[in-house]
């Protein structure tokens, strides 16, 4: 019994099984086929988005949906059904996958397409329906490797939401940051599109319009015995982020725009040995968002990383779906904070919201079933694919989805 694990960028316990095996799939990362006419690649599921970008961006191709880090495997991206800054237009990762090969506990390998309910149970299914071995996904043609980004600053969080609603339809990418430390929770909205070589790129960029970035040149070498991201440090980062941005249009390389988390290797170590909690929820209504955000303003600690987006609809019984407002926030991992967030989950559920399983470490069985009312549909599909319930994780046990 066990669970597959990719590059380990999940924030919780989804890719561990303490009572058995955790299978490392990173070695299975071969590129198997490429159809340039259709923009489709076939690869083993251990290939990372980073490796896809390194290979195909110089040719003018890019994954249609990417999360905040490129160091995730294709199998992990599908199992979490990741979403990006363009969900309001392009949906989630699985919406651009043509098929997956799924290795079942029985030893059977099955090719599954979007016409099969097992496809959508596996999308967001956290590795519990089978091990994804191969994947066929579509890429998008891009005019350059740079993003034309328009920055809008808002004096309070309500104006941030209003700006997102008014502007997101004009841009492929839309995301906002809220200042959790400021009394009005002022914010910055980023509205992006791919930059055109002739009209958008400065002369220096035109020489290499598809320049690739190899990743961070430095990192945090060890976990310090204390939290470097203390309250004062987080406040300084928030103020710095606000003042470094002006309302303007700029051109950015793809890496800092899409993958800010990759700027420093092992940046999470700065939180100290206790780590941190990332809490991400979605609620369908702006009123529900208002209630939850008002409560987060009274959290035991403040965050320098608070991201707001609008999500569209998503398929699957364990889909982290909209339409609605989603917020992700990084907070210190303390007993007081865990109690606070556990209670906040109930508020999210009262507003018909969900908690993102990939980032969760707090849901209990009752809360899980409230957040995912279609969990029984998922269970029925899982039992068909895994009748002996051999695929288990610490998360699936914690939320009561599988036995210990």
BADRENVEX-775146 format. One record per residue (C-alpha): residue number from 1; x, y, z. Coordinates in Angstrom, 3 decimals. Layout:
N
BAKE, num, east, north, up
BAKE, NUM, X, Y, Z
...
This chain:
404
BAKE, num, east, north, up
BAKE, 1, 0.000, 0.000, 0.000
BAKE, 2, 1.209, 3.487, -0.735
BAKE, 3, 0.980, 6.685, -2.747
BAKE, 4, 3.040, 8.123, -5.647
BAKE, 5, 5.121, 11.257, -5.044
BAKE, 6, 6.577, 13.684, -7.546
BAKE, 7, 8.708, 16.720, -6.727
BAKE, 8, 7.148, 17.253, -3.309
BAKE, 9, 5.664, 20.729, -3.774
BAKE, 10, 2.379, 19.882, -2.036
BAKE, 11, 2.076, 21.795, 1.206
BAKE, 12, 0.459, 19.055, 3.269
BAKE, 13, 0.471, 15.275, 3.601
BAKE, 14, -1.046, 14.311, 0.245
BAKE, 15, 2.046, 12.540, -1.116
BAKE, 16, 3.080, 10.515, 1.939
BAKE, 17, 1.846, 7.261, 3.407
BAKE, 18, 3.388, 6.724, 6.814
BAKE, 19, 1.908, 3.248, 7.103
BAKE, 20, 3.454, 1.861, 3.929
BAKE, 21, 5.214, 3.059, 0.799
BAKE, 22, 5.751, 6.408, -0.874
BAKE, 23, 6.774, 5.783, -4.492
BAKE, 24, 9.194, 8.258, -6.058
BAKE, 25, 8.284, 8.718, -9.740
BAKE, 26, 10.831, 11.416, -10.621
BAKE, 27, 13.034, 9.035, -12.623
BAKE, 28, 10.294, 8.387, -15.191
BAKE, 29, 10.496, 11.616, -17.188
BAKE, 30, 11.168, 10.770, -20.823
BAKE, 31, 9.703, 12.809, -23.667
BAKE, 32, 7.974, 10.218, -25.845
BAKE, 33, 6.391, 12.155, -28.705
BAKE, 34, 5.769, 15.658, -30.017
BAKE, 35, 3.140, 16.671, -32.570
BAKE, 36, 3.975, 20.233, -33.598
BAKE, 37, 0.938, 20.550, -35.852
BAKE, 38, -1.388, 20.013, -32.907
BAKE, 39, 0.896, 21.293, -30.161
BAKE, 40, 0.639, 18.006, -28.248
BAKE, 41, 3.396, 16.298, -26.320
BAKE, 42, 3.449, 12.820, -24.830
BAKE, 43, 5.726, 12.330, -21.850
BAKE, 44, 6.219, 10.140, -18.845
BAKE, 45, 4.452, 11.607, -15.850
BAKE, 46, 7.667, 12.219, -13.899
BAKE, 47, 8.693, 14.971, -16.321
BAKE, 48, 8.426, 18.407, -14.715
BAKE, 49, 6.903, 21.584, -16.052
BAKE, 50, 10.404, 23.054, -15.789
BAKE, 51, 11.709, 20.402, -18.204
BAKE, 52, 8.800, 21.001, -20.576
BAKE, 53, 9.501, 24.738, -20.615
BAKE, 54, 13.252, 24.281, -21.071
BAKE, 55, 12.586, 22.050, -24.068
BAKE, 56, 9.725, 23.879, -25.788
BAKE, 57, 9.835, 27.581, -24.933
BAKE, 58, 12.774, 28.198, -27.316
BAKE, 59, 10.486, 26.870, -30.069
BAKE, 60, 7.648, 29.213, -29.073
BAKE, 61, 5.501, 26.864, -26.971
BAKE, 62, 4.389, 27.037, -23.327
BAKE, 63, 2.088, 25.002, -21.044
BAKE, 64, -1.410, 26.441, -21.107
BAKE, 65, -1.864, 26.276, -17.322
BAKE, 66, 0.944, 26.608, -14.774
BAKE, 67, 0.923, 27.094, -10.972
BAKE, 68, 3.234, 29.313, -8.888
BAKE, 69, 6.181, 26.931, -9.320
BAKE, 70, 7.487, 25.100, -12.372
BAKE, 71, 9.045, 22.355, -10.252
BAKE, 72, 6.056, 20.024, -10.297
BAKE, 73, 5.712, 16.814, -12.278
BAKE, 74, 3.103, 16.448, -14.984
BAKE, 75, 1.535, 13.606, -13.022
BAKE, 76, 1.420, 15.726, -9.892
BAKE, 77, -0.037, 18.649, -11.824
BAKE, 78, -2.831, 16.383, -13.047
BAKE, 79, -3.401, 14.695, -9.671
BAKE, 80, -3.801, 18.154, -8.101
BAKE, 81, -5.520, 19.540, -11.209
BAKE, 82, -3.534, 22.728, -10.766
BAKE, 83, -4.883, 26.133, -11.674
BAKE, 84, -3.099, 29.314, -12.674
BAKE, 85, -3.584, 33.013, -13.275
BAKE, 86, -5.733, 32.271, -16.327
BAKE, 87, -8.366, 29.971, -14.852
BAKE, 88, -11.109, 32.468, -15.687
BAKE, 89, -10.302, 31.825, -19.371
BAKE, 90, -8.503, 28.520, -19.729
BAKE, 91, -9.723, 26.416, -16.823
BAKE, 92, -7.440, 23.970, -15.056
BAKE, 93, -4.535, 21.750, -16.100
BAKE, 94, -6.710, 18.704, -16.872
BAKE, 95, -8.787, 20.724, -19.341
BAKE, 96, -5.777, 20.618, -21.682
BAKE, 97, -4.915, 16.932, -21.331
BAKE, 98, -6.058, 14.528, -24.062
BAKE, 99, -5.390, 11.291, -22.205
BAKE, 100, -3.452, 9.705, -19.371
BAKE, 101, -2.134, 6.189, -18.905
BAKE, 102, -3.106, 4.990, -15.452
BAKE, 103, -1.367, 2.062, -13.766
BAKE, 104, -3.913, 0.366, -11.497
BAKE, 105, -3.098, -1.686, -8.378
BAKE, 106, -4.283, -4.815, -10.225
BAKE, 107, -1.350, -4.424, -12.615
BAKE, 108, -3.563, -3.262, -15.478
BAKE, 109, -2.542, -0.135, -17.348
BAKE, 110, -5.492, 1.768, -18.734
BAKE, 111, -5.606, 4.708, -21.150
BAKE, 112, -8.192, 7.148, -19.845
BAKE, 113, -9.692, 10.084, -21.767
BAKE, 114, -11.985, 12.945, -20.696
BAKE, 115, -14.953, 10.839, -21.816
BAKE, 116, -14.259, 8.421, -18.945
BAKE, 117, -15.442, 9.421, -15.437
BAKE, 118, -12.196, 7.935, -14.077
BAKE, 119, -10.298, 10.705, -15.897
BAKE, 120, -12.045, 13.382, -13.830
BAKE, 121, -11.807, 11.364, -10.634
BAKE, 122, -8.039, 11.203, -11.192
BAKE, 123, -7.886, 14.952, -11.976
BAKE, 124, -7.703, 16.357, -8.463
BAKE, 125, -7.849, 12.829, -7.045
BAKE, 126, -4.507, 13.211, -5.247
BAKE, 127, -3.028, 9.977, -6.625
BAKE, 128, -5.699, 7.770, -5.068
BAKE, 129, -7.110, 6.201, -8.257
BAKE, 130, -3.871, 4.941, -9.809
BAKE, 131, -0.334, 5.915, -10.735
BAKE, 132, -0.206, 8.183, -13.768
BAKE, 133, 2.559, 6.832, -16.003
BAKE, 134, 2.168, 8.831, -19.225
BAKE, 135, 0.313, 11.949, -20.229
BAKE, 136, -0.669, 13.632, -23.494
BAKE, 137, -1.073, 17.391, -23.050
BAKE, 138, -1.513, 20.416, -25.276
BAKE, 139, 0.813, 23.418, -25.306
BAKE, 140, 0.062, 26.939, -26.500
BAKE, 141, 1.854, 28.950, -29.173
BAKE, 142, 3.346, 32.117, -27.669
BAKE, 143, 4.707, 35.207, -29.447
BAKE, 144, 7.676, 35.559, -27.056
BAKE, 145, 8.938, 34.394, -23.686
BAKE, 146, 7.931, 37.654, -22.018
BAKE, 147, 4.778, 38.939, -20.351
BAKE, 148, 3.300, 42.390, -20.858
BAKE, 149, 2.078, 43.196, -17.341
BAKE, 150, -0.225, 46.035, -16.359
BAKE, 151, -0.137, 47.016, -12.680
BAKE, 152, -3.085, 48.622, -10.907
BAKE, 153, -2.892, 49.656, -7.249
BAKE, 154, -5.994, 49.779, -5.093
BAKE, 155, -6.323, 51.614, -1.750
BAKE, 156, -8.345, 48.826, -0.100
BAKE, 157, -9.245, 45.197, -0.593
BAKE, 158, -12.772, 45.943, -1.857
BAKE, 159, -11.317, 48.010, -4.686
BAKE, 160, -9.013, 45.094, -5.494
BAKE, 161, -11.973, 42.787, -6.044
BAKE, 162, -13.755, 45.434, -8.094
BAKE, 163, -10.697, 45.916, -10.313
BAKE, 164, -10.385, 42.181, -10.897
BAKE, 165, -14.030, 41.956, -11.926
BAKE, 166, -13.788, 44.942, -14.260
BAKE, 167, -10.480, 44.059, -15.899
BAKE, 168, -10.046, 40.292, -15.966
BAKE, 169, -12.138, 39.836, -19.089
BAKE, 170, -9.642, 41.959, -21.033
BAKE, 171, -6.564, 39.938, -20.058
BAKE, 172, -5.569, 36.253, -20.241
BAKE, 173, -3.881, 36.451, -16.822
BAKE, 174, -5.250, 38.192, -13.740
BAKE, 175, -4.150, 37.952, -10.112
BAKE, 176, -4.023, 40.251, -7.086
BAKE, 177, -2.015, 40.642, -3.875
BAKE, 178, -3.513, 41.937, -0.634
BAKE, 179, -1.505, 43.681, 2.079
BAKE, 180, -2.507, 41.719, 5.159
BAKE, 181, -0.531, 44.112, 7.383
BAKE, 182, -2.175, 47.339, 6.222
BAKE, 183, -5.308, 48.610, 7.976
BAKE, 184, -7.272, 48.898, 4.694
BAKE, 185, -5.695, 45.787, 3.151
BAKE, 186, -4.631, 47.722, 0.095
BAKE, 187, -3.632, 45.649, -2.895
BAKE, 188, -1.955, 45.298, -6.253
BAKE, 189, -3.594, 43.781, -9.317
BAKE, 190, -1.450, 42.229, -12.053
BAKE, 191, -3.050, 41.942, -15.503
BAKE, 192, -0.949, 40.122, -18.064
BAKE, 193, -0.712, 38.873, -21.613
BAKE, 194, 2.097, 37.450, -23.742
BAKE, 195, 4.259, 40.221, -25.190
BAKE, 196, 4.559, 40.691, -28.947
BAKE, 197, 8.130, 40.948, -30.232
BAKE, 198, 7.593, 43.892, -32.585
BAKE, 199, 5.336, 46.072, -30.451
BAKE, 200, 6.076, 45.228, -26.808
BAKE, 201, 9.643, 44.075, -26.351
BAKE, 202, 12.488, 46.493, -25.603
BAKE, 203, 15.418, 46.264, -27.990
BAKE, 204, 17.516, 44.303, -25.491
BAKE, 205, 14.861, 41.574, -25.271
BAKE, 206, 14.351, 41.319, -29.017
BAKE, 207, 17.803, 39.786, -29.407
BAKE, 208, 16.633, 36.707, -27.485
BAKE, 209, 12.825, 36.768, -27.471
BAKE, 210, 12.595, 33.171, -26.240
BAKE, 211, 15.313, 33.261, -23.619
BAKE, 212, 14.976, 30.499, -21.038
BAKE, 213, 15.738, 30.834, -17.337
BAKE, 214, 17.546, 28.033, -15.548
BAKE, 215, 16.117, 28.761, -12.101
BAKE, 216, 17.386, 30.330, -8.892
BAKE, 217, 21.122, 30.874, -8.627
BAKE, 218, 21.105, 30.728, -4.830
BAKE, 219, 19.083, 29.179, -2.047
BAKE, 220, 18.715, 28.653, 1.678
BAKE, 221, 21.337, 26.013, 2.607
BAKE, 222, 19.805, 24.838, 5.897
BAKE, 223, 16.789, 25.248, 8.152
BAKE, 224, 17.621, 27.744, 10.906
BAKE, 225, 16.606, 26.969, 14.498
BAKE, 226, 14.365, 30.058, 14.528
BAKE, 227, 11.885, 31.636, 12.099
BAKE, 228, 13.534, 34.226, 9.848
BAKE, 229, 10.111, 35.157, 8.489
BAKE, 230, 9.129, 36.723, 11.811
BAKE, 231, 6.407, 39.357, 12.193
BAKE, 232, 8.750, 42.289, 11.629
BAKE, 233, 10.324, 40.673, 8.570
BAKE, 234, 6.931, 39.881, 7.051
BAKE, 235, 5.792, 43.470, 7.591
BAKE, 236, 8.922, 44.804, 5.894
BAKE, 237, 8.415, 42.504, 2.896
BAKE, 238, 4.782, 43.623, 2.555
BAKE, 239, 5.698, 47.310, 2.658
BAKE, 240, 8.553, 46.761, 0.209
BAKE, 241, 6.261, 44.934, -2.213
BAKE, 242, 3.717, 47.764, -2.123
BAKE, 243, 6.194, 50.580, -2.668
BAKE, 244, 8.283, 48.842, -5.334
BAKE, 245, 5.248, 48.726, -7.623
BAKE, 246, 3.905, 51.718, -9.505
BAKE, 247, 0.902, 51.876, -11.786
BAKE, 248, 2.553, 51.161, -15.090
BAKE, 249, 2.889, 48.703, -17.934
BAKE, 250, 6.055, 46.633, -17.893
BAKE, 251, 7.539, 43.663, -19.722
BAKE, 252, 8.738, 40.762, -17.572
BAKE, 253, 10.431, 37.453, -18.361
BAKE, 254, 8.069, 34.526, -17.952
BAKE, 255, 9.890, 33.088, -14.908
BAKE, 256, 9.416, 35.906, -12.337
BAKE, 257, 5.869, 36.476, -13.570
BAKE, 258, 4.607, 32.906, -13.345
BAKE, 259, 7.019, 31.366, -10.848
BAKE, 260, 7.873, 33.839, -8.066
BAKE, 261, 8.267, 30.919, -5.647
BAKE, 262, 11.237, 29.674, -7.663
BAKE, 263, 13.313, 32.820, -7.111
BAKE, 264, 15.076, 31.295, -4.108
BAKE, 265, 15.731, 27.556, -3.773
BAKE, 266, 14.259, 25.977, -0.641
BAKE, 267, 12.823, 29.333, 0.421
BAKE, 268, 10.459, 27.516, 2.782
BAKE, 269, 13.376, 26.924, 5.163
BAKE, 270, 13.204, 30.600, 6.130
BAKE, 271, 10.082, 29.732, 8.117
BAKE, 272, 12.201, 27.682, 10.531
BAKE, 273, 11.785, 24.106, 11.650
BAKE, 274, 8.093, 24.564, 12.513
BAKE, 275, 7.323, 25.571, 8.939
BAKE, 276, 4.197, 27.367, 7.822
BAKE, 277, 0.614, 26.727, 6.792
BAKE, 278, -0.748, 27.685, 3.418
BAKE, 279, -4.495, 28.054, 3.600
BAKE, 280, -6.413, 28.250, 0.310
BAKE, 281, -10.165, 28.400, 0.004
BAKE, 282, -12.737, 29.233, -2.632
BAKE, 283, -16.242, 30.614, -2.102
BAKE, 284, -18.805, 31.334, -4.811
BAKE, 285, -19.982, 34.722, -3.549
BAKE, 286, -18.292, 38.035, -2.888
BAKE, 287, -20.306, 38.294, 0.316
BAKE, 288, -18.835, 35.018, 1.534
BAKE, 289, -15.346, 36.226, 0.653
BAKE, 290, -15.997, 39.415, 2.628
BAKE, 291, -16.980, 37.463, 5.743
BAKE, 292, -13.951, 35.159, 5.580
BAKE, 293, -11.464, 37.921, 4.794
BAKE, 294, -12.826, 40.001, 7.694
BAKE, 295, -12.080, 37.081, 9.996
BAKE, 296, -8.588, 36.632, 8.504
BAKE, 297, -7.882, 40.255, 9.412
BAKE, 298, -8.116, 39.074, 13.041
BAKE, 299, -5.812, 36.072, 12.612
BAKE, 300, -3.143, 35.467, 15.297
BAKE, 301, -0.455, 36.559, 12.787
BAKE, 302, -0.162, 38.443, 9.507
BAKE, 303, 0.996, 37.240, 6.083
BAKE, 304, 3.165, 38.856, 3.434
BAKE, 305, 1.922, 36.436, 0.761
BAKE, 306, -1.809, 36.744, 0.191
BAKE, 307, -3.019, 36.044, -3.348
BAKE, 308, -6.530, 36.494, -4.736
BAKE, 309, -7.912, 35.172, -8.029
BAKE, 310, -11.214, 34.349, -9.631
BAKE, 311, -11.743, 30.756, -10.716
BAKE, 312, -14.147, 29.361, -13.248
BAKE, 313, -15.951, 26.044, -13.147
BAKE, 314, -13.996, 22.808, -12.883
BAKE, 315, -14.918, 19.160, -13.400
BAKE, 316, -14.518, 16.180, -11.093
BAKE, 317, -15.896, 14.926, -7.775
BAKE, 318, -12.893, 16.343, -5.878
BAKE, 319, -12.626, 19.495, -7.995
BAKE, 320, -11.514, 22.699, -6.296
BAKE, 321, -14.088, 24.483, -8.362
BAKE, 322, -15.697, 27.830, -9.028
BAKE, 323, -17.012, 30.059, -10.253
BAKE, 324, -15.895, 32.036, -7.285
BAKE, 325, -13.180, 33.835, -5.370
BAKE, 326, -10.091, 32.016, -4.171
BAKE, 327, -7.510, 33.250, -1.688
BAKE, 328, -4.212, 31.629, -0.703
BAKE, 329, -2.375, 32.863, 2.369
BAKE, 330, 0.871, 31.773, 4.100
BAKE, 331, 0.772, 31.842, 7.897
BAKE, 332, 3.081, 30.635, 10.700
BAKE, 333, 2.532, 27.058, 11.825
BAKE, 334, 1.618, 27.487, 15.478
BAKE, 335, -0.986, 25.733, 17.670
BAKE, 336, -2.905, 29.002, 17.940
BAKE, 337, -2.971, 29.457, 14.182
BAKE, 338, -4.070, 25.873, 13.565
BAKE, 339, -7.013, 26.322, 15.934
BAKE, 340, -7.922, 29.593, 14.260
BAKE, 341, -7.860, 28.097, 10.758
BAKE, 342, -9.746, 24.972, 11.813
BAKE, 343, -12.584, 27.212, 12.965
BAKE, 344, -12.315, 29.297, 9.790
BAKE, 345, -12.810, 26.176, 7.662
BAKE, 346, -16.302, 25.870, 9.138
BAKE, 347, -17.034, 29.434, 8.036
BAKE, 348, -15.832, 28.597, 4.505
BAKE, 349, -18.138, 25.579, 4.435
BAKE, 350, -21.055, 27.668, 5.691
BAKE, 351, -20.614, 29.803, 2.567
BAKE, 352, -20.573, 26.682, 0.333
BAKE, 353, -16.825, 26.910, -0.153
BAKE, 354, -14.001, 24.416, -0.519
BAKE, 355, -10.449, 23.952, 0.771
BAKE, 356, -7.734, 23.063, -1.768
BAKE, 357, -6.603, 19.527, -0.938
BAKE, 358, -3.096, 19.999, -2.368
BAKE, 359, -2.375, 22.638, 0.251
BAKE, 360, -4.453, 21.296, 3.114
BAKE, 361, -3.164, 19.935, 6.417
BAKE, 362, -6.168, 20.650, 8.661
BAKE, 363, -9.385, 19.117, 7.276
BAKE, 364, -11.070, 16.466, 9.393
BAKE, 365, -13.534, 13.873, 7.990
BAKE, 366, -16.642, 15.939, 8.686
BAKE, 367, -15.170, 19.064, 7.119
BAKE, 368, -13.911, 17.126, 4.110
BAKE, 369, -17.356, 15.739, 3.388
BAKE, 370, -18.857, 19.186, 3.774
BAKE, 371, -16.339, 20.681, 1.360
BAKE, 372, -16.635, 17.851, -1.174
BAKE, 373, -20.249, 16.638, -1.212
BAKE, 374, -19.494, 14.457, -4.259
BAKE, 375, -16.924, 12.445, -2.310
BAKE, 376, -19.114, 9.313, -2.563
BAKE, 377, -18.979, 9.508, -6.362
BAKE, 378, -15.208, 9.658, -6.100
BAKE, 379, -15.208, 6.705, -3.705
BAKE, 380, -17.262, 4.564, -6.103
BAKE, 381, -14.820, 5.259, -8.941
BAKE, 382, -11.860, 4.618, -6.673
BAKE, 383, -13.242, 1.251, -5.579
BAKE, 384, -13.679, 0.246, -9.213
BAKE, 385, -10.048, 1.136, -9.959
BAKE, 386, -8.615, 0.053, -6.600
BAKE, 387, -10.978, -2.512, -5.004
BAKE, 388, -8.509, -3.471, -2.257
BAKE, 389, -7.870, 0.204, -1.375
BAKE, 390, -4.136, -0.165, -1.846
BAKE, 391, -3.643, 3.491, -2.763
BAKE, 392, -3.674, 5.469, 0.469
BAKE, 393, -2.025, 8.591, 1.793
BAKE, 394, -1.751, 10.349, 5.113
BAKE, 395, -4.210, 12.901, 3.729
BAKE, 396, -6.763, 10.299, 2.632
BAKE, 397, -6.634, 8.713, 6.093
BAKE, 398, -6.834, 12.053, 7.908
BAKE, 399, -9.974, 13.125, 6.040
BAKE, 400, -11.582, 9.690, 6.407
BAKE, 401, -11.552, 8.832, 2.715
BAKE, 402, -9.581, 5.585, 3.186
BAKE, 403, -8.951, 3.356, 6.203
BAKE, 404, -5.603, 3.590, 8.054
